[in-house]
Amino acid sequence: MSEDEIILTHILQCRPIDLVLNKPALTVLQQEQFKNYKRRRQAGEPLQYILGTCNFMGLELAVNPAVLIPRPETEQLVHTALKCIKGGSALDLGTGCGNIAIALAKFVPQSRIVAVDISTLALEVARVNARNHGVENQIEFIQGDILRKDVILSAAKNLKFNLIISNPPYIPTSQLNSLPRDVQQEPASALDGGKDGLNFYRIIIQYTPCLLRSGACLMMEFGDGQAEAVKKLVEARRAFSNIEIIQDLTGRDRIIIADLSS
């Protein structure tokens, strides 16, 4: 669908096919709403913020400027994670709007998830999304900075997880100002990965092995061109085996998965 069609289905609360079959007319109020949305979009505001929602793995999630907008690439991360969690527990580091945690809980009903984020505003959105999809009792949301070892360890509460998963900030700080205008509207804390974009990977790789069950998985998404650097960090930790890079649907290296060595 084009953006205009997405806006129209949102305003009219109809299916895309209804725009073709029924050709519904907009009321005067709806016409003004459409024009307002178009003005905001032309000013660089992300469409998902304008509509207040996005679709992730078939789930409609609330989003606002407090959270990163979930990307299609992250759906591949979750599809891969569903093969690893096996009805057990997962730790989601940097949960944002809760998309990863909620999808895991929704598609693996017996799973239990601990989801951490530094932003209290993001966690408010995540909790709303969890309630909307009926998985609030499967997920514990915790506020904390995942760049701090004590936060990661205390969030785990001495649990051992089947899966630790993260789509952390990975944009090098120097590149933030050159991002597309709509991406720059998203929270910097969800984008800024430090000087080389790898700050969060170093911390996660260093401190999570003790939180995984034997044979459990660490899985992370990363940015374009970062595969080799992230893989070297995992290898240097000497705690993981079966290290694999997985490509997204566009053929770009996007996900690393590693098993905790026995």
N, C-alpha and C positions, 0 to 999 in steps of 0.2 A: 504494500500500500504506500501511496505517497503521503507526505506529511499532511497535506490538506485533507486527504481521506481519513487519516488517523484523527485529526482534529474534529472532523465532521461526525465520525462515529462516536467520539467522546461527547460532543455537544448533544447529539440526537439520541445517544444511548441506544444505538442500533448496531446490527451486524454489518460488516463490510459489504456483503452481498445485497443488503437492503438499499444501499446507495444506488445500486444498478437497477434492481428490480422495481423498487417503489419510488425512486427519485424524490425523496421527501423534501419539502420546502422548509426553509428556515423562517421562524418568526422574526419580527423586527428585533426582539431582544437577543435571539440566537445569532442574528446577523452581526450585531454589535459585539457579541462575545467572540465570534469568529474573527472579526477584524482586530479585536484586542489581542487575541492569541497570536495572530499573524504579526502584529506590531512587536510584541514581546519576543517572538522568534527571530524577527529581523534584527532586533537589538542584541542578539547573541545569547538569549536565555535558552537553556536546553529544553527541548520539547517535553521531556519527562517531568521537569519541574513545573512547567506551565500546566500540564494535565494533572500533576500530583500523583501519577502512577507510572509504573513500568511493568512489563511482562518479563518474567524470568522462569524458564522451564514450565511455562503454562500457568504460572501462579501470578496473579495480579498483586503487586506490592506497592505500598505507599512510599513515595520518595519526596524529599524536599532539599533545599540547599544545605542541610546539615549532613547529608549522606552522599557518598559516591553513587553514581548511577550504575547499576549492574550491567555488565557487557555480555554479549553473546559468547565471547571466549570463555567466560567463567562458567557457562553451562557445561562446557567440555570438562572443566575441572570437576564439577559435581558428578557428571556422568561417570567419570573415572573413579571418583570417591565412592560411589554407590557399590562398586565391586569390592571395596576394601572394608567398609564399615561392618558389614555382615551382622547387622542387628545389635552391635555393641555400642561403644561410646566414642565420642569425637570431641576434640578441642578445636574451636574455630577462632583463630587469632586475627583480629581486625574485622569484626563482623559487619560493621556499617549498618545498612538497613536490615541485616539479618538474612539476606538472600540465601547464602550457602547453608547456614544452620537450619533455616526453615525448610529448604528443599530436602535436606537430608532427613529431617524429622518427618516431613510429609510422606516421603517415598519409602522410608524405613520406619514404620510406626513403633517398633520396639526399641528404637535407638534412643540414646540420651546424649544431649549435647551441652557443652559449656562454651559460651560465646563471649569473647572479650573485645572491648573497644575503649579507646581513650575518651571518646566524646559522649557525654551524658545526653546530648541532644540526639545523636545518632541512635543511642540505645532506646530512647523514647520511641523513635520510629520503629526500631526493630521489635520492641515489645508489642506495639500496635499490630504490626504485620503478623507476629506469632499468634496473637489472639484471633485475628481475622481468619487465620487458617487452622485454628483449633489445635495448635501444637505448643501452646504456652507452657503446658505441664511437662513437656519433654526437654525444654531448653532453659538453662540458667544463664541469665545475662549478667555480666560482671564488668564494672567500669575500672579501667586501668590502662597504663601505658605499657604496651608489649615490648618496648625497648628496654624495660627494666626486668632483670632476672627475677626479683622478688615478686613482681606482679604475676609473671607467668607461673611461677611455682605455687604461689598462694591461690591462684585461680584454680589450679588443678586439685587442691585439697587432698593431696596424697593419693589421688586416683591414678590408675594406669589406663591409657586410652588405646582403642583399636586404631584410631586415626587422629593425626594432627594435621589440620588443613589451614591454608592461609592464602589469601590474595592480598599481599601487603603493598604498601606504597612502594613504587619502584622507579619513579621518574627522577633522574638526577636533578638536583636543585637548580643547576644552571640552565636547565631546559624548560623550567616551569613557565617562564614568560614567553616562550615561543610555541606553547601549546595552542591548539585551535581556540578561538574565542569562547565557544560554548564550554569547552573542557575547563577553561580557566574560571568558570563560574562555580565549579565543584570545589569542595573543601580542600585546601592545600594540605591539611594533615593527612588526607587520604591519598595524596598524590606524591608527596615529597619523600623520596627514598634516601636523601642525603647526597653527599658529593658525587658518589658514583652510582647511586640508586640501589645500593646493596646493604644499607644499614640494617634493615629488618631481617634480611636473610642471615646475616652473621649471628644475630642474637637468637633467632629461632633455631638455627642449626646447632648452635652451641648448647642451648639449655633444654631442648625438648627430648633428647634421647632418654633421659631418666623418667619421662612421663609416658613413655610408650611401653605397651606390653611386648614381650618377645615376638618377633615376626610382624609387628604392627607397622603401619605406614606413616611416613611423613610425605605430604603432598603440598606443593606450592605452585602458584602461577607466577610468571615473570614477564618482563617486557621484551620487546624486539631486541635481538642482539645480545641478550644477557645469558643465554643458555650455558655457554662454556664457563663463564665466571661463576654462576650459581652451582654448576656441577662440580667445579673445583673446590668450592667451599664445602659441599657435602662430602666429597672424597677426603678432604683434609681432616675432617672431623673423626674419621676412622671408626664410626659407630654404625655405619649403614652399609647395606649390600643391595644387589639387584637395582642399581641406580639406573633410571630410565628417563629419557626426554621424550615427551609426547607432543605432537604437533596439533595445532587447532585446525578448524575446518578450512582455513585459507592456506594451509601448508606451512605455517610459521611455527617454529619451536616455541612452546607456550607453557608447558607444565613439566615439573620434575617430580618424580615419585621415587621413594627409596624405602626399603624395608629396614627396620632395626635389626642389626646382626644378632644372632643367637649367642 
